[in-house]
Amino acid sequence: LRLSTLASVPQPEWSRTLVADRMVPLERVPLLHPDTPLVEALQRVSGSEVQRALVIDDGRLEGILSITDLARALEAGEAATG
């Protein structure tokens, strides 16, 4: 569920709009495992319409990884090595 999608709902429709009406279908959201290499995660997240991925381990949601999270990690890595 993207913030921009929620923001596009006119206020008079808020009480009639369901979360399900605005959700991105699960099949369009990348699913990652905690052991996924960062390079692969970056490719998959940046190539998705939602710019996020669900991190799943043993069928359980462990977290949500956004393109912003990945960019910050890359910046921190460059600062630490530079």
PyMOL commands that set and color helices and strands:
alter all, ss='L'
color gray80, all
select helices_A, chain A and resi 3-7+11-16+19-22+26-28+38-46+67-81
alter helices_A, ss='H'
color red, helices_A
select strands_A, chain A and resi 31-32+52-57+60-66
alter strands_A, ss='S'
color yellow, strands_A
deselect
rebuild
show_as cartoon
